[in-house]
Amino acid sequence: MAAMGFTPPPGTRQRSATCPSHFTQSPWPRLPAVTPAPAQPHWPQHGPTARPAPGPGFSCHRSRTRRAPGLPPATSMVSPEGLVAAAAVLMGLGLLALCLWAGRVELAGAWGEEEEEEEEEGILFITEDGCGRCRLLCKPSALAQHLVRSLGRSVALRGGHWPWPRWPRLQMLQQLLQPPEPEPVVARELLQMPDAGLVALDWLVGPWGAAGGGGSSPVLLLIPNAAGKVTGGLLQLGLRALEKGFIPVIFNRRGHNGCPLTTPRLQPFGDPRDLREAVTYLQCRHPSAPLLAVSEGSGSGLLLAYLGESGSSSRLAAAACISPIFRGRDWFEAGMPWLYEWPLLLHLKQGLSRYARSLAEVVDTEKLLRSRSLRDLEETLFCHTKPRATSWETYWDRNEPLRDADEAAVPVLCLCSADDPVRGTAARSLPLELFRTSPYFFLLLTPHGGHCGFPQRGPGRCWGHEAVFEYFRAMAEFLRAEERRKGLPRPRRLRGPVGEPPIFTWQRSYTR
C-alpha cells in the first residue's frame, strides 16, 4: 500500500490543506444591493377629482388599490405556469407535513408498545431527563458496570431539552442537513490499494488551520454512511473531537466524496478490505497513539463487518456506531421512507453518473441509473455484473454486517433510538440476543432521537456525540485501572525507524 497525494508529517500542524469542493464556500460573488427608488411625493391624479397629497399628520384608514392607465389587470400578470408551480410547491409541502405527522404518530405508538414489553431489558442509568429513559443492554461484566457508572454520572448527558422529541424525522433532518459551525478545513490524502484502487483520507485540521492533538493523541476514524455522504452531523463530530484533543480523519470509499475511481470496482456494503488497509496505514503513521472508530448510519455495516473479520487483530482500542444498520439485507428489502430514500438514491446516481463510461465494462449503466429503489441499485451494481453474476443471497452471505459478530474482540457501543424511522422498529431491527450474550457489544437505547439525530438545544450540540466521547473516556479509565491492578508495564514510546507497528490485543479477562 502506498500513500499518494498530500501527506502531512506526523506530529506537525498543517497550515495549508487541499479542501474538497463541498467543504469550501461558494465561489459566486455577491451581487450589489439594489437601492429602491424614492417614493413619489404625491398621488397620481385620474378622473375629475384629485386625491390630496399626504401631509404631516395625514392618516389613512381605508386604502384602495389603483392601477396606472394602460396597465393590464393584476390577475393577468400571473401566468398559468406560475400557478402550476405554486400548486406543486404547496402540494409538496403538504405531503412533507403529512409524512412527518404520520411518522410522529406511528413511531410514538410503536415506542409505547415496546416500552411495556422491554421494561425489564437493560440497565436504566438515566431515569428521566431531556433524553428520556435511557437503558444500557449488555452482558453483565466489570466493564459494563464501569460504563453504567460513568454514563450515569456524566454531566454532559444530563440537563437540557431536545427539540421536537416526538418528531424523529425532523430531528434526523436537522442533524443531517445543518451545516457545522465553524466550517472545518480538511487535508486530503489518497491511499492506493493492492488492486490500484484509491481511497481517500480527509484529515480535519479545524477552521484554525492547525491539527489538534499531538503525536500520542488518539486518532479518531470517522466512517460516513454507505452512500458516502459526509453529513453536517459527522463534520460536527469531527470538530468536537478536535476540541477534545483527538486527531479526526474521515474514511472515503472508492468513488465517494470526490475520491477518484481508478478501477471499475466499488466497495460493497460489508467488504472491509479497503478499511483494513486504511487502518493499517493509520497505525503505521501513529504507532504510539490509540486508534478509535465511529460510524454513522448505514456506514456502520462496514465497521461491524471489519470488527468481526479482524477479531483481536483489528488494531482498534474501541469503536462506536451511531444509529447503525445491523441487518443489511432486511434493511434493503424492507425499504425506507421516501423522505430519506429518494434524496439518497439521487445522491448515489449523481456520483455514479460521473463514472458511467468506466463502469460500463462491468455493469449495465443504463439500468443502473434507472433504478427506482436502493435495492435495485445495489443489486444491479454488485450482483448483475457482466463477467460473473452473483445472486442476491450469495451477495449478502459475504456482506452481512453481523456475519462474524461472534469473533469481534473490541468493545463496541451502539447508540440507537427506539423511534428511528430509517432502521425500523426496535423489535425487528435490533439484535437483542447479541447484546445479551456478547461481552463486547453494548446497546445504548433512547426513546427518542430519530436516525443520527439526538439534537440538543444550542448551535452544533448533539447528545449522541457527547455520549460517544463519554464512552471513550470511560474506556480509557477502565484500561488504565486494569493495567494498574494487574501490574502490566505501560508501553514505551518507540524511537527510530519502526518496522512492524504494535498490535493492540484485548484480553478476555477485561470483560469478566
KETI-874517 format. One record per atom (N, C-alpha, C): residue in one letter; x, y, z. Coordinates in steps of 0.2 Angstrom, whole numbers, plus 2048, in hexadecimal, padded with zeros to 3 digits. Layout:
AXYZ;...
//
This chain:
M8047FA800;M800800800;M804806800;A80380B7FC;A8078117FB;A8038177FC;A80581C7FF;A802822800;A8038277FA;M7FE82A7F8;M7FE82F7F2;M7FB8357F4;G7FD83B7F1;G7FA8417F3;G7FE8447F8;F7FA8497FC;F7FD84D801;F7FE848807;T80484880A;T805844810;T807848816;P80384B81A;P80684F820;P80A84B824;P81084D826;P81484982B;P811848832;P812843835;P80F84283C;P812847841;G80D849845;G80F84D84A;G810854848;T80F856842;T80F85D840;T80986083F;R80886783F;R80286A83E;R80286D837;Q7FC86C834;Q7FB86E82D;Q7F987582C;R7FC879828;R7FA87F827;R7F6880820;S7F787C81B;S7F487C815;S7F1875814;A7EB874810;A7E886E80F;A7E586E809;T7E4868806;T7E0867800;T7D9866802;C7D486A800;C7CD869803;C7C88677FE;P7C48627FF;P7BF85F7FA;P7BB8657F8;S7B78647F3;S7B386A7F0;S7AD86B7F5;H7AA8667F8;H7A48677FC;H7A686A803;F7AD86B805;F7AF86E80B;F7B087580A;T7B1878804;T7B387E803;T7AD883802;Q7AE889803;Q7A888E802;Q7A788F7FB;S7A18927F9;S79F8937F3;S7A38987EF;P7A58967E9;P7AA89B7E5;P7A68A07E2;W7A08A07E2;W79C8A67DE;W79C8AC7E2;P79E8B27DF;P79E8B87E2;P7978BB7E4;R7978BF7E9;R7918C27EC;R78F8C77E7;L7888C77E6;L7868CD7E1;L7858D37E5;P7868D97E2;P7858DF7E6;P77E8E07E8;A77D8E37EE;A7768E47F0;A7738E97EB;V76C8E87EA;V7688EC7E6;V7658F27EA;T7668F87E8;T7648FE7EC;T75D8FF7EA;P7588FF7EE;P7519007EC;P7509077EA;A74B9087E5;A74A90F7E2;A7469137E7;P7479197E8;P74491E7ED;P73C91E7EB;A73991E7F1;A73291E7F1;A72F9257ED;Q72A9247EA;Q72792A7E6;Q72392E7EC;P7249357EB;P7229397F0;P71A93B7F0;H7179397EA;H71093A7EA;H70D9347E6;W7069347E7;W70292F7E4;W7019317DD;P70092C7D8;P6FF92D7D1;P6F89307D1;Q6F69357CC;Q6F09387CC;Q6EC9347C6;H6E79317C7;H6E392E7C1;H6DC9307C2;G6D89317BD;G6D19337BD;G6D093A7BF;P6CA93C7C1;P6C89437C2;P6CA9457C9;T6CB9407CE;T6CD9437D4;T6D49407D6;A6D89447D9;A6DF9437DB;A6E09417E2;R6E493C7E4;R6E593A7EA;R6EA93F7EE;P6E99417F4;P6EE9467F7;P6F49437F9;A6F99467F8;A7009447FA;A700943801;P70393E804;P70493D80B;P70994280E;G706945813;G70B94A817;G70C94781E;P70F94C822;P71094A829;P70A94882D;G70A943830;G704941834;G6FF93E830;F70093C82A;F6FB939825;F6FB931827;S6F592F828;S6F492882A;S6EF925825;C6F091F823;C6EB91C81E;C6E8916821;H6E2915822;H6DF910825;H6DC90A820;R6DB90D81A;R6D9908815;R6DD90980F;S6DF90480C;S6E3905806;S6E0901800;R6E19047FA;R6DE9007F4;R6E49007EF;T6E48FA7EC;T6EA8F97E7;T6E88FC7E1;R6EC9007DE;R6EB9037D8;R6F19017D3;R6EF9017CD;R6F48FF7C8;R6F59057C3;A6FB9067C0;A6FC90B7BB;A6F89097B5;P6F690E7B1;P6F390D7AB;P6F790A7A6;G6F59057A2;G6F890179D;G6FB8FB7A0;L6FB8FA7A6;L6FE8F37A9;L6F98EE7A9;P6FB8E87A7;P6F68E27A7;P6F38E17AE;P6EE8DE7AF;P6EC8DC7B6;P6F18D77BA;A6F18D87C0;A6F68D47C4;A6F58CD7C3;T6EF8CA7C2;T6EE8C37C2;T6F28C07BB;S6F38C47B6;S6F68C27B0;S6FE8C17B1;M7018C47B6;M7088C47B7;M70A8BD7BA;V7068B87BC;V7088B27BE;V7068AD7B9;S70C8AA7B6;S70B8A57B1;S70889E7B3;P70589A7AF;P7038947B1;P70988F7B3;E70F8907B0;E71488C7B3;E71688E7BA;G7168947BC;G7178967C3;G7128937C7;L70C8937C5;L7068907CA;L7088897CB;V70A8857C5;V70B87E7C6;V71187D7CB;A7168817CA;A71C8807CE;A71A8827D6;A7168877D7;A7148887DE;A7108837E1;A70C8807DC;A70887A7DF;A70C8747E0;A7118737DC;A71686D7DD;A71A86E7E4;V71C8757E5;V71F8767EB;V71B8757F1;L7158777F1;L7108777F7;L70F86F7F8;M70E86B7F2;M70C8647F3;M7128617F6;G7198627F4;G71E85F7F7;G71F8617FE;L71E867800;L71E869807;L71986580B;G713864808;G70E86080C;G70F85980C;L712856807;L71584F808;L71A84E80D;L71F85380D;L724853812;L721853819;A71D85881A;A71A859821;A716852823;L71284F81E;L70E84981F;L713844821;C71984381D;C71E83E81F;C72183E826;L722845827;L72584682E;L720844834;W71A846833;W715845838;W71383E838;A71383A832;A712833833;A71882F836;G71E831835;G72382E838;G72382F840;R721835842;R721837849;R71B83384C;V715832849;V71082E84D;V71282784D;E714824847;E71681D847;E71B81B84B;L72181F84B;L72781D84F;L72581E857;A722823858;A72082485F;A71C81F862;G71781C85E;G713816861;G717810861;A71C80F85C;A72080985C;A725809862;W72780F864;W72C80F86A;W72880E870;G722810871;G71E80F877;G71D807878;E71C804872;E71B7FC873;E7217F9875;E7277FB872;E72D7F7873;E7307F987A;E72E7FF87D;E730801883;E72D7FC888;E7277FA887;E7247F688C;E7277EF88C;E7287EC885;E72B7E6885;E7327E5887;E7367EA886;E73D7EA888;E73E7EE88F;E73A7EE893;E73B7F2899;E7407EF89D;E7427E989D;E7477E68A1;E74D7E589E;E74E7E7897;E7547E6893;E7597EC894;G75F7EA896;G7647EF896;G7647F289D;I76A7F689E;I76B7FA8A4;I7698018A3;L7648038A8;L76280A8A7;L76680F8AB;F76A8138A7;F76F8178AB;F76D81F8AA;I7698208A6;I7668278A6;I75E8268A6;T75B8288AC;T7548278AD;T75082B8A9;E7518328AA;E74C8378A7;E75083D8A6;D75183F8A0;D75584589E;D753848897;G75684C894;G75584F88E;G754849888;C759844889;C75983E885;C754839886;G75183988C;G74C83488E;G75082E892;R74D828892;R74F823896;R75481F892;C75A81F893;C76081C88F;C762816893;R76381088F;R76480A891;R76B80788E;L76F803891;L77580088F;L7747F988F;L7737F6889;L7727EE889;L7797EB887;C77B7E788B;C7827E388A;C7827DD88F;K7877D988E;K7897D4892;K78C7D6898;P78A7D489E;P78D7D68A5;P7947D58A5;S7987DA8A6;S7A07DA8A7;S7A27E08AB;A7A97E08AC;A7AC7E58B0;A7AC7EB8AB;L7AD7EA8A5;L7AD7F08A0;L7A67F389F;A7A17EF89F;A79A7F189F;A7987F68A5;Q79A7F38AB;Q7997F78B1;Q79C7FE8B1;H7A37FE8AF;H7A68048AE;H7A38098A9;L7A08068A4;L79D80B89F;L79780E8A2;V79380A8A5;V78D80C8A8;V78E8128AD;R7938118B1;R7958168B6;R79781C8B3;S79C81C8AE;S79E8228AA;S7998258A6;L7958228A3;L78F82589F;L78A8288A3;G7898258A9;G7848278AE;G78682E8B1;R78D82E8B2;R78F8348B6;R79183A8B1;S7918398AB;S79383E8A6;S78E8448A6;V79284A8A7;V78E8508A7;V78B8528A0;A79085089B;A78E852894;A78884E891;L786848894;L780844892;L77A846896;R77A84B89B;R77584D89F;R77385489E;G76D85689F;G76B85D89E;G76A85F897;G766864896;G76486688F;G75E86288C;H75C865887;H756862884;H75786187D;W75485C87A;W75485A873;W74F85D86F;P750861869;P74B864865;P74785E862;W74185F861;W73C85A85E;W73D853860;P73C852866;P73E84B869;P739846866;R733848863;R72E843860;R72F843859;W733847856;W73484784F;W73B84584C;P73C83E84C;P74283B84A;P74583D843;R74183E83E;R743840838;R746847838;L74384C83B;L74585283C;L74C85283F;Q74D84E845;Q75384E848;Q75984B843;M75784683F;M75B84383A;M75D849835;L75984C832;L75A85182D;L75F857830;Q75D859836;Q76185E839;Q76985C83A;Q76A85683C;Q77185483D;Q774852837;L771850832;L77484E82B;L775854827;L771859827;L77185F822;L774865826;Q77486682C;Q77786C82F;Q77E86C82E;P78187282B;P78887282A;P78C873831;P792871831;P796871837;P798879838;E79987A83E;E79B881840;E7A1880845;P7A7883843;P7A988683D;P7AA881838;E7AB883832;E7AC87E82C;E7B387B82C;P7B487582C;P7BA87282D;P7BF872827;V7C5871828;V7CA871822;V7CD86A823;V7CE86781D;V7D086081C;V7D6860818;A7DB85B819;A7E085A815;A7DF852812;R7DF85280B;R7DD84B808;R7E4847807;E7E3841808;E7E983C807;E7E6836803;L7E98347FE;L7E782F7FA;L7EB8297FB;L7E88237FC;L7EB81D7FE;L7EA8187F8;Q7EF8157F5;Q7EE8107F0;Q7EE8097F3;M7E98057F0;M7E77FF7F3;M7EB7FA7EE;P7EC7F37F1;P7F07EE7ED;P7ED7ED7E5;D7E77EF7E4;D7E47EE7DD;D7E57F57D9;A7E87F97DC;A7E98007D9;A7E38057DA;G7DE8037DE;G7D98077E0;G7DB80C7E5;L7D78117E5;L7D98177EA;L7D38187EF;V7D58197F5;V7D181C7FA;V7D48227FD;A7D0826800;A7D282D802;A7D182D80A;L7D683180D;L7D6832814;L7D683A815;D7D083D818;D7D0844819;D7D2845820;W7D7848821;W7D984A828;W7D6851829;L7D285182F;L7D0858831;L7D585C835;V7D7861832;V7DB866836;V7D886C839;G7D186C839;G7CE87183C;G7CD877838;P7C987C83A;P7C8882837;P7CE887838;W7D388583D;W7D888983F;W7DE88883B;G7DE883836;G7E4881832;G7E987D836;A7E887A83B;A7ED87683F;A7E9870842;A7ED86A841;A7EA864844;A7EA86484B;G7E586084E;G7E5860855;G7E885A858;G7EB85A85E;G7EE854861;G7F585485F;G7F984F862;G80084E861;G80184785E;G80884585F;G80983F85C;G80683985F;S805839866;S80183486A;S7FA83586B;S7F783A868;S7F083B868;S7EC836865;P7E6834867;P7E282F864;P7E083185D;V7E082C858;V7DE82D851;V7D782B851;L7D382F84F;L7CC82D84E;L7CA82C847;L7C8826845;L7C682583E;L7BF82583D;L7BD82A838;L7B682B837;L7B3828831;I7AE824831;I7AC82082B;I7A5823829;P7A4826824;P79D829822;P799823820;N79282581E;N78E81F81C;N79081C816;A78C817814;A78E81380E;A78D816807;A78A81C807;A78A820801;A78F825801;G794825806;G799829805;G798831807;K792832809;K79083980B;K79383B812;V797840811;V79A843818;V79584881A;T79184681F;T78C84B822;T78E850826;G78A855828;G78C85A82C;G78D858833;G789852835;G78A84F83C;G79184C83C;L794849837;L79A845837;L7A084B838;L79F850834;L7A4855834;L7A485983B;Q79E85A83E;Q79E85C845;Q7A185884A;L7A0851849;L7A484C84D;L7AB84D84D;G7AE84E847;G7B584F846;G7B7855849;L7B485B848;L7B686184C;L7B6860853;R7B185D856;R7B085C85D;R7B685785F;A7B885385B;A7BE84F85D;A7C585385D;L7C5858858;L7CB85C858;L7CB86085F;E7C6862861;E7C6866867;E7C886286D;K7C785B86D;K7C8857873;K7CF854872;G7D385686D;G7DA85386C;G7DB84D868;F7D684B864;F7D6845860;F7D9848859;I7DB843855;I7DD84484E;I7D884184A;P7D3844847;P7CE841843;P7D084183C;V7CE83B839;V7CF83A832;V7C983682F;I7C7838829;I7C1836826;I7C3831820;F7C082B821;F7C182581C;F7BC826816;N7BF827810;N7BA82780A;N7BB821805;R7B681E804;R7B78187FF;R7B881A7F8;R7B98157F4;R7BB8167ED;R7B58197E9;G7B781F7E6;G7B28237E2;G7AD8277E6;H7AE8277ED;H7AA82B7F1;H7AD8327F3;N7A98377F4;N7AB83D7F6;N7B18407F3;G7B183F7EC;G7B68427E8;G7BC83E7E7;C7BC8387EA;C7C28337EA;C7C28307E3;P7C88317DF;P7C882E7D8;P7C78277D8;L7C38247D3;L7C281D7D2;L7C781B7CC;T7CC8187CE;T7D18167C9;T7D180F7C7;T7CC80B7CA;T7CB8047C7;T7C38037C7;P7C07FF7C3;P7B97FE7C2;P7B67FA7C8;R7B87FC7CE;R7B67F87D4;R7B47FC7D9;L7AE7FC7DC;L7AC8007E2;L7AC7FB7E8;Q7AC7FE7EE;Q7AC7FA7F4;Q7A57F87F6;P7A47F17F7;P79E7EF7F9;P79C7F1800;F7967EF802;F7937F2808;F7977F080E;G7997E980E;G79D7E7814;G7A37E4813;D7A77E680E;D7AE7E480C;D7B37E880F;P7B67E6814;P7BB7EA818;P7C27EA816;R7C47E8810;R7CB7E780E;R7CE7EE80D;D7CA7F380A;D7CD7FA80A;D7CE7FD811;L7C97FC815;L7CA7FF81C;L7CF7FC81F;R7D17F581E;R7D67F2822;R7DD7F5820;E7DE7F7819;E7E47FA817;E7E580181A;A7DF80581A;A7DF80B81D;A7E180B825;V7DE807828;V7E080682F;V7E7804830;T7EA80082C;T7F17FE82D;T7F580482B;Y7F3808827;Y7F780E825;Y7F781382B;L7F181482E;L7F1818834;L7F5816839;Q7F580F83B;Q7F980D840;Q80180E83F;C80380D838;C80A80E837;C80C816837;R80781A836;R808821836;R80882483D;H804821842;H804823849;H80581D84D;P80B81A84E;P80C814851;P80B814859;S80B81A85C;S80A81A863;S80481D865;A7FF81E860;A7F9821862;A7F381C861;P7EE81C866;P7E9817865;P7E481985F;L7E281485C;L7DD815857;L7D6813859;L7D1818857;L7CA817859;L7C7818852;A7C0816852;A7BC81684C;A7B581884E;V7B281C84A;V7AB81E84A;V7A881E843;S7A281A843;S79E81A83C;S79881D83D;E79581F838;E78E822838;E78981F833;G78481D836;G77E81A832;G78081482E;S77F813828;S78080D824;S78880C823;G78C811824;G79380F824;G79580B82A;S79180A82F;S793805834;S7937FE832;G7907FC82D;G7917F682A;G7987F4828;L79C7F9825;L7A37F8824;L7A77F782A;L7A67FB82F;L7AA7FB835;L7A87F4839;L7A27F2839;L7A07EC83D;L7A37E6839;A7A37E6832;A7A67E082F;A7AE7E0830;Y7B17E6830;Y7B87E6831;Y7BA7E3838;L7B67E583D;L7B77E3844;L7B67DB844;G7B17D8841;G7B07D1841;G7B67CD83D;E7B87D0838;E7BD7CC834;E7C47CD837;S7C57D283A;S7CC7D383D;S7CD7D0844;G7C87D0848;G7C87CD84E;G7CD7D1853;S7D17CE856;S7D67D285B;S7DC7D5857;S7DC7D4851;S7E27D884D;S7DF7DE849;S7DA7E184C;S7D67E6848;S7DA7ED849;R7DF7ED84D;R7E37F384F;R7DF7F9852;L7D97F8853;L7D57FD856;L7D47FC85E;A7D4801862;A7D3801869;A7CC80186B;A7C8804867;A7C0804869;A7BD807862;A7B6806862;A7B380885C;A7AC80A85E;A7A880E85B;A7A181085C;A79E811855;C79780F856;C793810850;C78D814852;I78C81984E;I78681E84F;I78081C84A;S77B81984D;S775817849;S777812844;P77A80C846;P77C808841;P77780483D;I778801838;I7747FC834;I7777F5835;F7747F1839;F7777EA83B;F7757E5836;R76F7E5833;R76E7E082E;R76D7E3827;G7727E3823;G7727E681D;G76D7E4818;R76C7DD817;R7687DB812;R7617DD814;D75F7DC81A;D7587DD81C;D7577E581B;W75C7E981C;W75B7F081C;W75A7F2814;F75E7EF810;F75D7F1809;F7567EE806;E7547E8808;E74E7E5806;E7487E9809;A7487EB80F;A7427EE812;A7417F580F;G7477F980D;G7467FF80A;G746804810;M74680B80E;M746810813;M741815811;P73F81A815;P73B81F814;P73D82380E;W739825809;W73B829803;W73F82F805;L73D83280B;L74183880D;L74883780E;Y74A83180F;Y751830810;Y75482C80A;E750828807;E753823801;E7548277FB;W74F82C7F9;W75082F7F3;W7568347F2;P7578387F7;P75D83C7F7;P7648387F7;L7648327FB;L76982E7FB;L76A82B7F4;L7658297F1;L7668257EA;L76882A7E5;L7668317E5;L7688367E1;L76F8377E2;H7728377E8;H7798397EA;H77D8337E7;L77B82D7E8;L77F8277E5;L77F8287DD;K7798297DA;K7798297D3;K77E82F7D0;Q77E8347D4;Q78283A7D1;Q7898387D2;G78B8357D7;G7928337D7;G79482D7D2;L7908287D1;L7918237CC;L7918267C5;S78D82B7C4;S78D82D7BD;S7948307BB;R7988327BF;R79E8357BD;R7A382F7BB;Y7A28297BD;Y7A68247BB;Y7A281F7B6;A79D8217B3;A79981C7AF;A79D8197AA;R7A181C7A6;R7A58197A1;R7AA8147A4;S7AD8157AA;S7B18107AC;S7AD80A7AF;L7A880B7B2;L7A48067B5;L7A08027B0;A7A08057A9;A79C8017A4;A7A07FA7A2;E7A67FA7A4;E7A97F37A3;E7A77EE7A7;V7A47EF7AD;V7A27EA7B2;V79B7EA7B3;V7977EF7B2;V7907EF7B4;V78C7F37AE;D7867F27AE;D7817F57AA;D7807FC7AD;T7838017AA;T7828087AD;T77B80B7AC;E7788097A6;E77280C7A5;E76D8097AA;K76D8037AB;K7698007B0;K76A8037B7;L7718047B8;L7738067BF;L77080D7C0;L7708127BC;L76E8187BD;L7668197BC;R7638147BA;R75C8137BA;R7598107C0;S75D80E7C5;S75B80B7CB;S75680F7CF;R75180C7D2;R74B8107D5;R74C80F7DD;S75080B7DF;S75180A7E6;S7588087E8;L75A8097EE;L7618077F0;L7628007EF;R75D7FB7F0;R75F7F47EE;R7607F37E7;D75C7F67E3;D75E7F57DB;D7657F87DA;L7677FD7DD;L76D8007DB;L7737FB7DE;E7727F97E4;E7777F57E7;E7787EE7E3;E7727EB7E1;E7727E57DE;E7757E57D7;T7737EB7D3;T7767EC7CD;T77E7ED7CD;L7807F17D2;L7877F37D2;L78C7ED7D4;F7897E87D9;F78E7E37DC;F78C7DC7DA;C7857DB7D8;C7837D47D6;C7837D37CE;H7807D87CB;H77F7D77C4;H7867D97C0;T78B7D77C1;T7917D97BE;T7937D47B8;K7967D77B3;K7977D47AD;K79C7CE7AD;P7A17CF7B0;P7A67C97B0;P7A37C37B3;R7A07C47B9;R79D7BE7BD;R7987C17C1;A7927BF7C0;A78C7C17C4;A78C7BD7CB;T7897C17D0;T7887BE7D6;T7817BF7D9;S77F7BA7DC;S7787BA7DF;S7777BF7E5;W7717C17E6;W7707C67EB;W7727C27F2;E7707BC7F3;E7727B87F9;E7797B77FA;T77D7B67F5;T7847B57F6;T7877BB7F7;Y7857C17F4;Y7887C77F6;Y7877C97FD;W7827C8800;W7817C9807;W7847C480C;D7857BE80A;D7897BA80E;D7907BC80F;R7937C080A;R79A7C380A;R79A7CA80D;N7947CD80E;N7947D4810;N7907D6815;E78D7D1819;E7887D381E;E78D7D5824;P78B7DB827;P78F7DE82C;P7917D9832;L78C7D5834;L78D7D183A;L78E7CA839;R7917C9833;R7937C2831;R7987BF836;D79D7C3838;D7A27C083C;D7A27C4843;A79C7C6845;A79C7CA84C;A79F7C6852;D79E7BF852;D7A17BB857;D7A97BC858;E7AC7BE852;E7B37BE853;E7B67C5855;A7B17CA856;A7B37D1857;A7B67D185E;A7BC7D485F;A7C07D5866;A7C17DC868;V7BD7E1865;V7BE7E8867;V7B77EA86A;P7B77EE86F;P7B17F1872;P7AE7F586D;V7A77F486C;V7A47F8867;V79D7FB86A;L79D80286A;L79780586D;L792806867;C78C804867;C787805862;C78280A864;L781810862;L77D815864;L777815860;C771813862;C76B81285E;C765816862;S76081885E;S75A81A861;S75481685F;A74F815863;A74A811862;A74581485C;D74681A85B;D74181D856;D74581F84F;D74A81B84E;D74E81C848;D74A81A841;P74881F83D;P74481E837;P74781A832;V74E81A832;V75281782C;V75381082E;R75680E834;R757807836;R751803836;G74C806838;G74580283A;G744801841;T73F7FD842;T73D7FC849;T7437F884D;A7437FA853;A7487F7858;A7487EF858;A7427ED859;A7407E685A;A7437E1854;R7437E484E;R7457E0848;R74C7E2846;S74E7E8847;S7557EA844;S75B7E9849;L75A7E984F;L75F7E8854;L7617E1856;P7677DF856;P7697D8858;P76A7D885F;L7647D8863;L7657D886A;L7697D286D;E7687CC86A;E76C7C686C;E7737C786C;L7767CB867;L77D7CC867;L77F7D086D;F77B7D586F;F77E7D9874;F77D7D687B;R7787D187B;R7787CD881;R77D7C8882;T7807C687D;T7857C087E;T78C7C287C;S78E7C7878;S7947C9877;S7977CE87C;P79D7CD87E;P7A07D2883;P7A37D8880;Y7A37D9879;Y7A67DF876;Y7A07E3873;F79A7E2873;F7957E6870;F7917E9875;F7907F0875;F78C7F3879;F7877F7876;L7807F7878;L77B7FA874;L779800879;L77A806877;L77780C87A;L77180E877;L76B80D87A;L76480E877;L76181387A;T75F818876;T75B81E878;T75481E875;P74F821878;P748821875;P74782586F;H74B82B86F;H74B82F86A;H752831867;G752834861;G75883685E;G758835856;G753831854;G75383084C;G75982C84A;H75B82E843;H76182A840;H76782F840;C76C82E844;C772832844;C770839846;G76B83A84A;G76884084D;G76B842853;F767841859;F769842860;F76B849861;P76784E85E;P76985585F;P768858866;Q76C85D868;Q76B86186E;Q76A86886C;R76786C870;R76687386F;R76D87686F;G76E87A86A;G77587E86A;G77887C863;P77C881860;P77F88085A;P78487A85A;G783875856;G788870855;G78886B85B;R78386A85F;R783866864;R78085F863;C78285A865;C780853863;C78184F869;W77B84C86C;W77C848872;W780841870;G77F83F86A;G782839868;G78A83A868;H78C83F865;H793840865;H79684186C;E793844871;E795844878;E79583D87B;A790839879;A79083287C;A79682E879;V79882F873;V79E82B870;V7A482D873;F7A5834874;F7AB836877;F7AB83487F;E7A6834882;E7A6831889;E7A782A889;Y7A5826884;Y7A781F884;Y7AE81E883;F7B182287E;F7B882187D;F7BC823884;R7BA828887;R7BE82A88D;R7BD825892;A7B7821893;A7B681C898;A7BB816896;M7BB81588F;M7BF80F88D;M7C781088F;A7C981688E;A7D0818890;A7D1817897;E7CC81989B;E7CD8198A3;E7CD8118A5;F7C980D8A1;F7C98068A3;F7CF8038A1;L7D280489C;L7D880189A;L7DE80389E;R7DE8098A0;R7E480B8A5;R7E38088AC;A7DD8078AE;A7DC8048B4;A7DD7FC8B4;E7DC7F98AE;E7DE7F28AD;E7E67F18AD;E7E97F68AA;E7F07F68AA;E7F37F68B1;R7F17FB8B5;R7F37FC8BB;R7F27F68C0;R7EC7F38BF;R7EA7ED8C3;R7EE7E78C1;K7F07E68BB;K7F37E08B9;K7FB7E18B9;G7FD7E88BA;G8047E98BA;G8077E98B3;L8037EA8AE;L8067E98A7;L80A7F08A5;P8107EF8A2;P8147F48A1;P8117F889B;R8117FF89C;R80F804897;R813803891;P81180388B;P815803885;P819809884;R820809883;R82480E882;R82481187B;R82581787A;R82581A873;R82B81886F;L829815869;L82F813865;L833818862;R839817861;R83D81C85E;R841819858;G84381D853;G84681B84D;G841818849;P843815843;P83F81283E;P83B80C841;V83480C83F;V830807841;V82F80283C;G8307FC83E;G82F7F6839;G8287F4839;E8257F083E;E81E7EE83E;E81B7F2844;P8157F5842;P8127F9848;P80F7F484D;P80F7F6853;P80C7F1858;P8057F0857;I8027EA859;I7FB7E9858;I7F87E985F;F7F37ED85F;F7EF7ED866;F7EB7E7866;T7EC7E386C;T7E87DC86D;T7E47DD873;W7DE7DB872;W7D97DB878;W7DA7D487C;Q7DA7D4882;Q7DA7CE886;Q7D37CD889;R7D17C6889;R7CA7C488B;R7C97C6892;S7CE7C7896;S7CD7C989D;S7CA7D089E;Y7CB7D4899;Y7C97DB899;Y7C17DB899;T7BE7D6897;T7B67D6897;T7B47D089C;R7B77CF8A1;R7B57CA8A6;R7AE7CB8A9;
//
